[in-house]
Amino acid sequence: MTIPIRNYRQPVLSVQCPKCQREPGKRCHDEHGYIVPTHRERFRAAMKESCTAIHRFLNWLRIERGASENTISNYERDVWQFAEWVDKPLAQAERSDVQTYIGELLASGMTGRSAARKVSTLRTFYKILFMDRVVSADPMTAVRLPKAEKVLPRFLEPSEVDGILNPRATTAEDDLGKYLVRRDMAILELLYAGALRVSELAGARLVDLNLIDRYILVRGKGDKERIAPFGLRAATALGTWLAMRPLLTKDSPWLFVGRWGGQLTRQRLWQMVRGRSQGVGRNVSPHMFRHSCATHMIENGADLRTVQTILGHADISTTQIYTNVSPGWVRKVYQKHHP
């Protein structure tokens, strides 16, 4: 799905002749010597002004809120998409522009949940501009968030997890291939055992790992740190990877590295997980291992508070969604406590 972008041949900036105080025309050029800006000049001026406002916003996210680089990147992308669509400086956007933008997002096939996230970004953006007096009025006032449909987490069955973590055979033909297989198995084990987000795993450092006590220190949303425990099986896979890791790199601070010793990106981790999970016949994402860990723990009797702590959720209501995908757990609790 593509984000709706307006036709750039439309006017970008409303300009006025300094003499007539109206939209300039041929008469202004002939009588006043006023040169009408071209569309390209108007567009560049709009983008320059918007760029300044966006940089102000990103600095606030980084310094005042302490947001992670992943969060900042997502916010920046959302604001720039609106800037490209609105065809004028962001400080000149009006409520009607935002409402039309939301309508076009939904009409293009975007889910209400995704559209609501983009609108939430714009709310924060214009709130900062209004506080800094960059805009005299907040265009997000009285703009309602699109209705976000409730989507239950997708998770793997225990048999599917076992099939991914215990492949029958590998196609590695050389030493490098064998190293990468061991690395990938350690990644998959840690994703499932520690319920890590893909950004947390990509940012994991070697010094954050404690194999003896079997836990890893990760930095989650908002750069908040938490301790993610893991079991013996994951510890064994990590130990095997660490024994091979010096053959790829000795200087990199990252726990998991690529074939050239650099940090693995989130995109590369997505590709790896999808490739290693082809045998289950489903489109598997890294986050499904996190959902699977939470769901399986609840089904095996873990209380919500413990699962909340392991997942790093700030609000337990976020964790409660896993009770909806685990009817077996609800049935056990009902049978245990109902007279």
Backbone torsions as a table, in degrees:
resi	resn	phi	psi	omega
1	MET	NA	135.5	-179.5
2	THR	-103.4	147.0	177.0
3	ILE	-75.6	132.8	-179.1
4	PRO	-63.7	128.7	178.1
5	ILE	-121.8	130.7	-179.5
6	ARG	-69.6	159.7	176.2
7	ASN	-69.5	120.0	-176.0
8	TYR	-70.2	-3.4	175.9
9	ARG	-79.0	-10.8	176.0
10	GLN	-72.7	156.5	177.8
11	PRO	-59.6	139.8	179.9
12	VAL	-100.2	-50.7	-179.3
13	LEU	-116.8	133.2	174.5
14	SER	-80.8	118.5	-177.9
15	VAL	-115.3	156.5	-179.9
16	GLN	-130.3	146.0	173.4
17	CYS	-70.4	129.0	-178.0
18	PRO	-63.0	-18.8	179.8
19	LYS	-90.6	-48.0	-175.1
20	CYS	-86.6	-20.7	-175.0
21	GLN	57.8	43.1	178.4
22	ARG	-149.7	174.6	178.7
23	GLU	-58.8	123.5	-174.5
24	PRO	-68.4	147.5	178.0
25	GLY	-140.3	-164.8	-177.7
26	LYS	-62.1	-36.6	-179.2
27	ARG	-62.9	-39.8	179.3
28	CYS	-62.5	-38.3	-179.9
29	HIS	-69.2	-41.7	-176.4
30	ASP	-73.4	-42.4	-173.2
31	GLU	-92.0	-32.6	-174.9
32	HIS	-111.1	-7.9	-178.4
33	GLY	72.3	19.4	-178.6
34	TYR	-79.6	128.3	179.6
35	ILE	-96.6	118.4	-178.4
36	VAL	-71.1	127.3	178.6
37	PRO	-62.7	140.0	176.1
38	THR	-73.2	166.3	178.6
39	HIS	-59.7	-42.0	-179.6
40	ARG	-60.5	-41.4	178.9
41	GLU	-65.0	-39.9	178.4
42	ARG	-65.3	-43.7	-178.9
43	PHE	-63.2	-42.8	178.6
44	ARG	-62.5	-40.3	179.2
45	ALA	-64.0	-41.1	179.4
46	ALA	-64.5	-43.8	-179.3
47	MET	-67.5	-35.7	179.0
48	LYS	-64.3	-43.9	179.6
49	GLU	-67.4	-40.9	178.9
50	SER	-66.4	-37.3	-179.4
51	CYS	-60.6	-40.1	178.8
52	THR	-63.1	-43.3	179.8
53	ALA	-66.0	-39.6	-179.1
54	ILE	-67.4	-40.9	178.4
55	HIS	-63.0	-37.4	176.3
56	ARG	-61.0	-43.7	-179.5
57	PHE	-65.4	-44.2	-179.1
58	LEU	-65.0	-37.1	176.7
59	ASN	-64.5	-38.0	177.2
60	TRP	-64.0	-43.1	178.4
61	LEU	-60.9	-41.8	-175.3
62	ARG	-73.8	-42.1	-172.4
63	ILE	-92.1	-50.9	-174.9
64	GLU	-78.4	-46.0	-177.4
65	ARG	-87.9	-23.6	-177.7
66	GLY	69.1	34.6	-177.7
67	ALA	-70.1	152.7	178.0
68	SER	-72.7	161.7	179.9
69	GLU	-64.5	-31.1	177.6
70	ASN	-65.6	-43.6	178.2
71	THR	-65.0	-43.0	179.8
72	ILE	-61.8	-40.6	178.9
73	SER	-62.5	-41.7	179.1
74	ASN	-65.9	-43.0	178.7
75	TYR	-63.4	-43.0	-179.5
76	GLU	-61.8	-42.1	-179.9
77	ARG	-64.0	-41.5	-179.8
78	ASP	-63.7	-43.5	-178.0
79	VAL	-68.8	-40.2	179.9
80	TRP	-67.0	-33.8	177.0
81	GLN	-62.4	-40.4	177.4
82	PHE	-69.0	-38.2	-180.0
83	ALA	-62.3	-40.5	179.0
84	GLU	-69.3	-32.1	-178.4
85	TRP	-77.8	-40.2	-168.7
86	VAL	-73.9	-20.4	173.6
87	ASP	62.8	29.9	173.9
88	LYS	-163.1	166.4	179.4
89	PRO	-55.1	140.4	-177.2
90	LEU	-59.7	-30.8	179.7
91	ALA	-68.1	-15.4	-179.9
92	GLN	-99.8	0.7	-179.4
93	ALA	-66.5	146.2	-179.6
94	GLU	-117.5	170.3	-178.5
95	ARG	-60.2	-38.0	179.7
96	SER	-63.3	-34.1	176.6
97	ASP	-62.1	-45.9	-178.4
98	VAL	-64.2	-43.2	-178.9
99	GLN	-64.5	-39.7	176.9
100	THR	-66.3	-39.5	178.8
101	TYR	-60.5	-45.5	179.1
102	ILE	-60.7	-43.9	179.7
103	GLY	-60.4	-40.0	-179.4
104	GLU	-72.4	-33.3	176.0
105	LEU	-61.5	-47.6	-178.7
106	LEU	-67.5	-37.6	179.8
107	ALA	-66.8	-26.9	-179.6
108	SER	-77.9	-5.5	178.4
109	GLY	106.5	0.1	179.5
110	MET	-69.1	140.9	-180.0
111	THR	-70.4	155.9	177.8
112	GLY	-60.6	-33.0	179.9
113	ARG	-64.9	-45.3	-180.0
114	SER	-68.3	-41.3	178.8
115	ALA	-64.6	-38.5	179.1
116	ALA	-63.3	-36.3	178.4
117	ARG	-65.7	-40.1	179.2
118	LYS	-66.9	-39.6	178.5
119	VAL	-66.9	-37.5	177.4
120	SER	-62.3	-38.0	176.3
121	THR	-62.5	-45.1	179.9
122	LEU	-65.1	-33.9	176.1
123	ARG	-60.3	-47.8	179.8
124	THR	-65.0	-41.3	-179.1
125	PHE	-59.6	-51.1	-177.0
126	TYR	-74.3	-24.2	174.4
127	LYS	-63.6	-41.5	178.7
128	ILE	-68.8	-42.8	178.8
129	LEU	-62.4	-38.2	179.3
130	PHE	-68.8	-40.9	178.6
131	MET	-64.5	-35.0	179.2
132	ASP	-87.1	3.8	177.5
133	ARG	62.4	29.8	173.4
134	VAL	-77.4	-34.1	175.3
135	VAL	-119.2	146.3	-179.3
136	SER	-85.3	-20.4	179.3
137	ALA	-142.1	141.6	-179.3
138	ASP	-86.3	114.3	-178.5
139	PRO	-70.0	-11.7	-178.9
140	MET	-87.0	-3.6	179.1
141	THR	-60.4	130.0	178.0
142	ALA	68.1	9.9	174.8
143	VAL	-84.9	121.5	-177.7
144	ARG	-85.4	144.7	175.4
145	LEU	-70.8	140.4	174.2
146	PRO	-58.8	147.4	-179.3
147	LYS	-68.7	119.5	-178.7
148	ALA	-92.4	118.8	179.2
149	GLU	-70.4	145.5	179.5
150	LYS	-79.9	120.8	-179.8
151	VAL	-114.3	121.8	179.5
152	LEU	-73.6	143.7	179.8
153	PRO	-60.7	140.1	174.8
154	ARG	-89.1	130.8	-177.9
155	PHE	-136.1	166.7	-180.0
156	LEU	-98.8	147.3	172.5
157	GLU	-73.7	153.3	179.6
158	PRO	-53.5	-38.0	179.3
159	SER	-65.1	-34.7	178.6
160	GLU	-69.7	-40.2	177.1
161	VAL	-61.4	-44.7	178.6
162	ASP	-61.4	-37.6	179.4
163	GLY	-65.3	-34.1	179.5
164	ILE	-77.1	-41.2	-176.3
165	LEU	-81.0	-13.4	178.4
166	ASN	-126.4	67.6	179.5
167	PRO	-63.8	144.3	-178.0
168	ARG	-66.1	-39.7	-178.3
169	ALA	-155.1	158.5	177.0
170	THR	-116.4	157.6	-178.6
171	THR	-102.9	13.9	-178.5
172	ALA	-66.8	127.5	-177.9
173	GLU	-110.0	-17.6	179.9
174	ASP	-127.3	176.8	-177.6
175	ASP	-62.8	-41.5	-179.3
176	LEU	-60.7	-42.9	178.5
177	GLY	-60.8	-39.4	179.0
178	LYS	-66.2	-39.7	178.7
179	TYR	-62.5	-42.9	-177.3
180	LEU	-68.9	-33.6	176.4
181	VAL	-63.9	-45.0	178.7
182	ARG	-63.5	-38.9	177.4
183	ARG	-62.8	-46.4	-177.5
184	ASP	-64.4	-39.3	179.0
185	MET	-65.6	-37.7	177.6
186	ALA	-66.0	-38.8	177.9
187	ILE	-63.1	-47.4	-178.5
188	LEU	-64.3	-41.3	178.1
189	GLU	-62.0	-41.4	-178.0
190	LEU	-72.4	-36.5	176.8
191	LEU	-59.3	-42.0	-176.9
192	TYR	-79.7	-46.8	-175.3
193	ALA	-70.4	-37.7	-176.7
194	GLY	-98.2	-2.7	-178.7
195	ALA	53.1	45.7	-176.9
196	LEU	-82.7	146.7	167.9
197	ARG	-77.1	156.0	-177.6
198	VAL	-63.8	-35.2	178.5
199	SER	-68.3	-33.7	178.3
200	GLU	-67.9	-39.6	-179.8
201	LEU	-70.4	-40.9	179.7
202	ALA	-63.4	-32.2	-178.8
203	GLY	-92.8	4.1	-179.1
204	ALA	-68.4	134.4	179.1
205	ARG	-105.9	157.5	-178.0
206	LEU	-60.6	-37.5	-177.5
207	VAL	-72.5	-13.8	-179.4
208	ASP	-81.9	-10.9	-174.9
209	LEU	-92.3	132.7	175.0
210	ASN	-123.8	98.7	-176.9
211	LEU	-74.3	-28.5	-177.5
212	ILE	-67.8	-49.4	179.4
213	ASP	-90.7	-1.7	175.0
214	ARG	58.0	64.5	172.1
215	TYR	-154.5	162.9	176.7
216	ILE	-135.6	138.9	177.2
217	LEU	-87.7	120.6	-178.4
218	VAL	-122.0	157.9	178.5
219	ARG	-115.0	114.3	-174.6
220	GLY	-96.8	-150.0	-178.9
221	LYS	-62.5	139.8	-178.0
222	GLY	70.3	16.5	-179.9
223	ASP	61.2	28.0	178.4
224	LYS	-81.4	135.6	-179.4
225	GLU	-91.2	145.3	172.8
226	ARG	-151.0	158.9	178.3
227	ILE	-98.0	122.8	179.3
228	ALA	-107.2	111.8	178.8
229	PRO	-78.3	160.5	174.0
230	PHE	-148.0	162.8	-174.2
231	GLY	-90.9	-175.5	-176.8
232	LEU	-64.1	-38.1	-178.7
233	ARG	-62.2	-44.7	178.0
234	ALA	-67.4	-37.6	179.4
235	ALA	-62.8	-38.6	178.5
236	THR	-64.7	-44.2	178.7
237	ALA	-64.3	-39.5	178.7
238	LEU	-67.3	-39.3	178.1
239	GLY	-62.7	-39.2	177.4
240	THR	-64.4	-42.1	178.9
241	TRP	-65.5	-42.1	-178.4
242	LEU	-64.5	-30.0	177.7
243	ALA	-69.1	-29.3	-179.6
244	MET	-94.2	-19.8	-173.4
245	ARG	-56.1	-40.2	179.8
246	PRO	-60.4	-20.1	178.7
247	LEU	-73.2	-19.2	176.9
248	LEU	-99.7	-37.7	-179.5
249	THR	-158.9	149.1	174.9
250	LYS	-122.2	-12.0	-174.2
251	ASP	-108.7	-19.0	-174.8
252	SER	-70.0	136.3	178.7
253	PRO	-79.8	-11.9	-173.6
254	TRP	-79.7	143.3	-179.7
255	LEU	-65.5	-44.2	179.5
256	PHE	-115.1	131.0	-176.6
257	VAL	-127.1	162.7	176.4
258	GLY	-82.6	-176.7	-176.6
259	ARG	-65.4	-19.6	178.0
260	TRP	-104.0	9.0	175.4
261	GLY	90.4	1.7	-179.5
262	GLY	-87.7	169.9	179.5
263	GLN	-68.0	138.4	176.2
264	LEU	-75.0	137.0	177.7
265	THR	-88.4	163.6	177.0
266	ARG	-62.8	-37.3	180.0
267	GLN	-64.0	-40.9	179.4
268	ARG	-66.7	-36.4	177.8
269	LEU	-65.9	-40.0	175.7
270	TRP	-59.1	-45.9	-179.3
271	GLN	-62.7	-42.3	-179.1
272	MET	-63.9	-46.2	-178.8
273	VAL	-61.6	-42.7	179.4
274	ARG	-63.1	-40.8	179.7
275	GLY	-67.5	-41.3	-178.5
276	ARG	-75.6	-12.7	-176.0
277	SER	-106.4	11.3	-176.4
278	GLN	-62.4	-27.3	-175.9
279	GLY	-67.1	-20.3	-177.6
280	VAL	-85.1	-8.7	177.2
281	GLY	75.0	21.6	178.5
282	ARG	-132.7	159.3	176.7
283	ASN	-84.8	97.5	-172.8
284	VAL	-96.9	135.3	177.1
285	SER	-114.2	160.5	177.2
286	PRO	-56.9	-35.9	-176.1
287	HIS	-69.0	-21.1	178.1
288	MET	-66.1	-28.1	176.6
289	PHE	-69.0	-36.8	176.9
290	ARG	-65.8	-46.3	177.0
291	HIS	-61.4	-39.9	-178.3
292	SER	-65.8	-41.9	178.5
293	CYS	-58.8	-48.5	-178.6
294	ALA	-64.0	-45.3	-178.3
295	THR	-63.6	-44.7	-178.0
296	HIS	-67.9	-35.0	177.7
297	MET	-65.1	-43.2	179.4
298	ILE	-65.1	-41.2	179.1
299	GLU	-63.8	-27.1	-179.7
300	ASN	-93.7	10.9	171.3
301	GLY	103.8	3.7	179.4
302	ALA	-69.1	143.0	178.5
303	ASP	-82.3	158.6	-174.2
304	LEU	-62.3	-37.5	-178.2
305	ARG	-62.7	-40.2	178.8
306	THR	-65.9	-44.7	179.0
307	VAL	-63.3	-39.2	177.7
308	GLN	-59.0	-43.5	179.9
309	THR	-65.0	-42.8	-179.1
310	ILE	-65.5	-41.0	-179.0
311	LEU	-76.5	-21.1	-179.0
312	GLY	79.7	27.4	178.1
313	HIS	-76.8	133.8	177.6
314	ALA	-73.6	-31.3	-177.0
315	ASP	-122.7	132.0	-177.3
316	ILE	-67.6	-20.2	178.1
317	SER	-62.3	-28.8	176.5
318	THR	-67.0	-36.1	-179.4
319	THR	-75.0	-29.6	-175.2
320	GLN	-63.2	-19.0	-179.0
321	ILE	-62.6	-24.1	-178.6
322	TYR	-72.4	-17.4	175.3
323	THR	-71.1	-22.6	179.6
324	ASN	-78.6	-24.3	-179.9
325	VAL	-96.4	0.4	-179.2
326	SER	-124.1	74.3	-179.4
327	PRO	-62.8	-27.2	178.5
328	GLY	-63.2	-38.9	179.1
329	TRP	-66.3	-43.0	179.3
330	VAL	-62.0	-40.7	-179.5
331	ARG	-65.1	-41.1	179.1
332	LYS	-64.0	-44.6	179.6
333	VAL	-64.0	-40.5	179.8
334	TYR	-62.4	-48.3	-178.2
335	GLN	-65.5	-30.0	-178.7
336	LYS	-76.2	-36.1	-171.0
337	HIS	-107.8	-18.8	-179.1
338	HIS	-79.0	134.5	-177.5
339	PRO	-67.5	NA	NA
